[in-house]
């Protein structure tokens, strides 16, 4: 199986480690659970996971959430103004509003979206609103200041989110985090290589298949711009 662990984020590597431990402990192959290579994975996970918790709490979550809430509020206010004018579809402003409604419809219902998806939806909306034909509709409705308020709120959120990412990146480069990551990567590679070598031995194929699926799913998540997902009792490895 492919085990290029350097492509994953701090949290992503932690998730892979958790999934490997979970899948091994759920598997019927008892010899794997007592194998020194698996015991080493568990040991390195115990040392690495607290570093991930620290990375996830770098102190800017409240500021980031407040910035996103303002984006949501300004979006709702702007959409409400457009919807209000659209109630008069036979007027010039009404026609302009109806044209703008289709753009807001493509953005979807923001309250159902995760923070990353929500940010992308607003970004796409703002990109469309600068098109000449849509800018003309915004001017016709007299909502240029409100549209700019939404843009300003989104810019402010991007700045806060960027600082948080920088903070996480800086934390990842600290000695304890970088050393812990290298040790966990080595432990996982050794164990996964061992299971791969044992896959032809009776009783090891199921475990190999489970771990191979974990790594395939993790690579797919990276290609999709997402973090690997945690396996739970409700989501067995298949």
One Martini backbone bead per residue (centre of mass of N, CA, C, O) as a GRO file, in nm:
protein
  238
    1UNK     BB    1   0.101   0.032   0.014
    2UNK     BB    2   0.058   0.368   0.031
    3UNK     BB    3   0.296   0.589   0.252
    4UNK     BB    4   0.264   0.914   0.212
    5UNK     BB    5   0.276   1.118   0.501
    6UNK     BB    6   0.369   1.420   0.414
    7UNK     BB    7   0.077   1.523   0.288
    8UNK     BB    8  -0.019   1.569   0.576
    9UNK     BB    9  -0.147   1.705   0.822
   10UNK     BB   10  -0.147   1.715   1.148
   11UNK     BB   11  -0.441   1.605   1.170
   12UNK     BB   12  -0.426   1.388   0.948
   13UNK     BB   13  -0.214   1.208   1.084
   14UNK     BB   14  -0.376   1.155   1.339
   15UNK     BB   15  -0.614   1.016   1.198
   16UNK     BB   16  -0.457   0.782   1.077
   17UNK     BB   17  -0.355   0.670   1.343
   18UNK     BB   18  -0.633   0.614   1.465
   19UNK     BB   19  -0.733   0.423   1.236
   20UNK     BB   20  -0.514   0.209   1.263
   21UNK     BB   21  -0.573   0.135   1.556
   22UNK     BB   22  -0.869   0.065   1.525
   23UNK     BB   23  -0.847  -0.156   1.304
   24UNK     BB   24  -0.663  -0.344   1.465
   25UNK     BB   25  -0.849  -0.380   1.721
   26UNK     BB   26  -1.098  -0.494   1.539
   27UNK     BB   27  -0.934  -0.720   1.459
   28UNK     BB   28  -0.869  -1.076   1.468
   29UNK     BB   29  -0.560  -1.020   1.471
   30UNK     BB   30  -0.371  -1.071   1.750
   31UNK     BB   31  -0.071  -1.044   1.656
   32UNK     BB   32  -0.088  -0.737   1.589
   33UNK     BB   33  -0.146  -0.619   1.884
   34UNK     BB   34   0.154  -0.738   1.991
   35UNK     BB   35   0.322  -0.602   1.803
   36UNK     BB   36   0.589  -0.391   1.818
   37UNK     BB   37   0.497  -0.197   1.588
   38UNK     BB   38   0.216  -0.133   1.705
   39UNK     BB   39   0.303  -0.040   1.985
   40UNK     BB   40   0.461   0.202   1.866
   41UNK     BB   41   0.223   0.351   1.748
   42UNK     BB   42   0.075   0.398   2.013
   43UNK     BB   43   0.301   0.557   2.150
   44UNK     BB   44   0.321   0.789   1.938
   45UNK     BB   45   0.026   0.878   1.965
   46UNK     BB   46   0.041   0.965   2.267
   47UNK     BB   47   0.248   1.199   2.188
   48UNK     BB   48   0.101   1.348   1.939
   49UNK     BB   49  -0.199   1.432   2.004
   50UNK     BB   50  -0.141   1.679   2.196
   51UNK     BB   51  -0.026   1.854   1.961
   52UNK     BB   52  -0.293   1.877   1.807
   53UNK     BB   53  -0.455   2.017   2.026
   54UNK     BB   54  -0.273   2.265   2.031
   55UNK     BB   55  -0.316   2.342   1.728
   56UNK     BB   56  -0.642   2.375   1.771
   57UNK     BB   57  -0.559   2.603   2.022
   58UNK     BB   58  -0.433   2.914   1.921
   59UNK     BB   59  -0.663   3.158   2.001
   60UNK     BB   60  -0.870   3.233   1.723
   61UNK     BB   61  -1.165   3.118   1.713
   62UNK     BB   62  -1.344   3.358   1.806
   63UNK     BB   63  -1.254   3.557   1.586
   64UNK     BB   64  -1.331   3.380   1.346
   65UNK     BB   65  -1.633   3.344   1.415
   66UNK     BB   66  -1.704   3.646   1.418
   67UNK     BB   67  -1.627   3.699   1.122
   68UNK     BB   68  -1.831   3.494   1.000
   69UNK     BB   69  -2.091   3.616   1.120
   70UNK     BB   70  -2.070   3.880   0.959
   71UNK     BB   71  -2.094   3.754   0.685
   72UNK     BB   72  -2.373   3.629   0.729
   73UNK     BB   73  -2.526   3.889   0.796
   74UNK     BB   74  -2.461   4.047   0.534
   75UNK     BB   75  -2.583   3.842   0.347
   76UNK     BB   76  -2.875   3.848   0.458
   77UNK     BB   77  -2.920   4.151   0.416
   78UNK     BB   78  -2.876   4.160   0.112
   79UNK     BB   79  -3.084   3.943   0.034
   80UNK     BB   80  -3.329   4.088   0.157
   81UNK     BB   81  -3.318   4.332  -0.035
   82UNK     BB   82  -3.352   4.174  -0.295
   83UNK     BB   83  -3.619   4.027  -0.222
   84UNK     BB   84  -3.788   4.282  -0.187
   85UNK     BB   85  -3.768   4.385  -0.485
   86UNK     BB   86  -3.880   4.109  -0.614
   87UNK     BB   87  -4.188   4.174  -0.538
   88UNK     BB   88  -4.144   4.380  -0.810
   89UNK     BB   89  -4.113   4.250  -1.124
   90UNK     BB   90  -4.225   4.511  -1.306
   91UNK     BB   91  -3.988   4.659  -1.222
   92UNK     BB   92  -3.671   4.760  -1.252
   93UNK     BB   93  -3.581   4.663  -0.973
   94UNK     BB   94  -3.714   4.387  -0.987
   95UNK     BB   95  -3.550   4.278  -1.225
   96UNK     BB   96  -3.275   4.308  -1.092
   97UNK     BB   97  -3.339   4.123  -0.849
   98UNK     BB   98  -3.399   3.862  -1.001
   99UNK     BB   99  -3.116   3.836  -1.122
  100UNK     BB  100  -2.974   3.818  -0.836
  101UNK     BB  101  -3.114   3.567  -0.715
  102UNK     BB  102  -2.962   3.350  -0.881
  103UNK     BB  103  -2.692   3.395  -0.735
  104UNK     BB  104  -2.786   3.329  -0.446
  105UNK     BB  105  -2.886   3.043  -0.509
  106UNK     BB  106  -2.601   2.925  -0.576
  107UNK     BB  107  -2.490   2.963  -0.281
  108UNK     BB  108  -2.708   2.895  -0.089
  109UNK     BB  109  -2.743   2.766   0.239
  110UNK     BB  110  -2.532   2.876   0.476
  111UNK     BB  111  -2.638   2.738   0.748
  112UNK     BB  112  -2.555   2.438   0.616
  113UNK     BB  113  -2.260   2.518   0.616
  114UNK     BB  114  -1.947   2.498   0.632
  115UNK     BB  115  -1.697   2.713   0.671
  116UNK     BB  116  -1.544   2.647   0.406
  117UNK     BB  117  -1.794   2.647   0.217
  118UNK     BB  118  -1.898   2.927   0.288
  119UNK     BB  119  -1.654   3.086   0.195
  120UNK     BB  120  -1.670   2.990  -0.102
  121UNK     BB  121  -1.956   3.094  -0.165
  122UNK     BB  122  -1.896   3.396  -0.115
  123UNK     BB  123  -1.665   3.418  -0.313
  124UNK     BB  124  -1.836   3.347  -0.565
  125UNK     BB  125  -2.041   3.572  -0.536
  126UNK     BB  126  -1.842   3.814  -0.553
  127UNK     BB  127  -1.734   3.739  -0.835
  128UNK     BB  128  -2.011   3.786  -0.977
  129UNK     BB  129  -2.080   4.089  -0.880
  130UNK     BB  130  -1.842   4.216  -1.076
  131UNK     BB  131  -2.005   4.189  -1.305
  132UNK     BB  132  -2.135   4.418  -1.509
  133UNK     BB  133  -2.438   4.319  -1.512
  134UNK     BB  134  -2.453   4.302  -1.192
  135UNK     BB  135  -2.357   4.581  -1.112
  136UNK     BB  136  -2.599   4.726  -1.242
  137UNK     BB  137  -2.809   4.605  -1.046
  138UNK     BB  138  -2.689   4.719  -0.785
  139UNK     BB  139  -2.718   5.014  -0.866
  140UNK     BB  140  -3.027   5.010  -0.918
  141UNK     BB  141  -3.082   4.933  -0.603
  142UNK     BB  142  -2.876   5.081  -0.404
  143UNK     BB  143  -2.640   4.840  -0.285
  144UNK     BB  144  -2.335   4.902  -0.275
  145UNK     BB  145  -2.259   4.930   0.030
  146UNK     BB  146  -2.359   4.642   0.106
  147UNK     BB  147  -2.171   4.484  -0.082
  148UNK     BB  148  -1.909   4.602   0.048
  149UNK     BB  149  -1.961   4.491   0.332
  150UNK     BB  150  -1.934   4.196   0.252
  151UNK     BB  151  -1.647   4.214   0.138
  152UNK     BB  152  -1.513   4.318   0.399
  153UNK     BB  153  -1.590   4.077   0.578
  154UNK     BB  154  -1.441   3.864   0.409
  155UNK     BB  155  -1.159   3.987   0.433
  156UNK     BB  156  -1.145   3.973   0.740
  157UNK     BB  157  -1.169   3.667   0.758
  158UNK     BB  158  -0.921   3.592   0.588
  159UNK     BB  159  -0.718   3.721   0.781
  160UNK     BB  160  -0.782   3.549   1.030
  161UNK     BB  161  -0.746   3.270   0.900
  162UNK     BB  162  -0.452   3.317   0.813
  163UNK     BB  163  -0.337   3.348   1.100
  164UNK     BB  164  -0.415   3.066   1.195
  165UNK     BB  165  -0.249   2.909   0.988
  166UNK     BB  166   0.020   3.029   1.073
  167UNK     BB  167   0.013   2.926   1.362
  168UNK     BB  168   0.007   2.627   1.286
  169UNK     BB  169   0.265   2.627   1.122
  170UNK     BB  170   0.451   2.718   1.350
  171UNK     BB  171   0.385   2.480   1.539
  172UNK     BB  172   0.484   2.256   1.348
  173UNK     BB  173   0.796   2.372   1.368
  174UNK     BB  174   0.842   2.271   1.623
  175UNK     BB  175   1.028   2.045   1.777
  176UNK     BB  176   0.809   1.860   1.902
  177UNK     BB  177   0.633   1.831   1.646
  178UNK     BB  178   0.847   1.733   1.438
  179UNK     BB  179   0.945   1.488   1.599
  180UNK     BB  180   0.670   1.350   1.639
  181UNK     BB  181   0.609   1.316   1.340
  182UNK     BB  182   0.852   1.143   1.256
  183UNK     BB  183   0.791   0.908   1.450
  184UNK     BB  184   0.508   0.839   1.344
  185UNK     BB  185   0.575   0.790   1.052
  186UNK     BB  186   0.773   0.557   1.105
  187UNK     BB  187   0.578   0.371   1.257
  188UNK     BB  188   0.368   0.344   1.030
  189UNK     BB  189   0.551   0.239   0.806
  190UNK     BB  190   0.647  -0.017   0.949
  191UNK     BB  191   0.368  -0.143   0.997
  192UNK     BB  192   0.252  -0.135   0.707
  193UNK     BB  193   0.482  -0.302   0.584
  194UNK     BB  194   0.434  -0.554   0.750
  195UNK     BB  195   0.142  -0.610   0.660
  196UNK     BB  196   0.210  -0.631   0.363
  197UNK     BB  197   0.403  -0.880   0.396
  198UNK     BB  198   0.151  -1.056   0.540
  199UNK     BB  199  -0.091  -1.084   0.328
  200UNK     BB  200  -0.019  -1.399   0.242
  201UNK     BB  201  -0.105  -1.473   0.522
  202UNK     BB  202  -0.297  -1.633   0.718
  203UNK     BB  203  -0.511  -1.374   0.870
  204UNK     BB  204  -0.405  -1.084   0.713
  205UNK     BB  205  -0.590  -0.974   0.481
  206UNK     BB  206  -0.803  -0.801   0.629
  207UNK     BB  207  -0.609  -0.597   0.754
  208UNK     BB  208  -0.485  -0.500   0.494
  209UNK     BB  209  -0.748  -0.397   0.366
  210UNK     BB  210  -0.819  -0.188   0.581
  211UNK     BB  211  -0.554  -0.019   0.565
  212UNK     BB  212  -0.570   0.039   0.262
  213UNK     BB  213  -0.839   0.198   0.277
  214UNK     BB  214  -0.737   0.423   0.459
  215UNK     BB  215  -0.518   0.530   0.261
  216UNK     BB  216  -0.704   0.582   0.019
  217UNK     BB  217  -0.897   0.781   0.162
  218UNK     BB  218  -0.679   0.988   0.237
  219UNK     BB  219  -0.588   1.059  -0.052
  220UNK     BB  220  -0.865   1.153  -0.149
  221UNK     BB  221  -0.898   1.387   0.048
  222UNK     BB  222  -0.659   1.553  -0.056
  223UNK     BB  223  -0.765   1.584  -0.349
  224UNK     BB  224  -1.037   1.732  -0.217
  225UNK     BB  225  -0.940   1.922   0.027
  226UNK     BB  226  -0.936   1.725   0.276
  227UNK     BB  227  -0.979   1.557   0.563
  228UNK     BB  228  -0.952   1.292   0.718
  229UNK     BB  229  -1.157   1.044   0.849
  230UNK     BB  230  -1.306   0.917   1.118
  231UNK     BB  231  -1.336   0.615   1.265
  232UNK     BB  232  -1.620   0.426   1.368
  233UNK     BB  233  -1.856   0.211   1.478
  234UNK     BB  234  -2.050   0.331   1.238
  235UNK     BB  235  -1.767   0.317   1.050
  236UNK     BB  236  -1.653   0.075   0.899
  237UNK     BB  237  -1.411  -0.104   0.754
  238UNK     BB  238  -1.447  -0.153   0.371
   0.00000   0.00000   0.00000
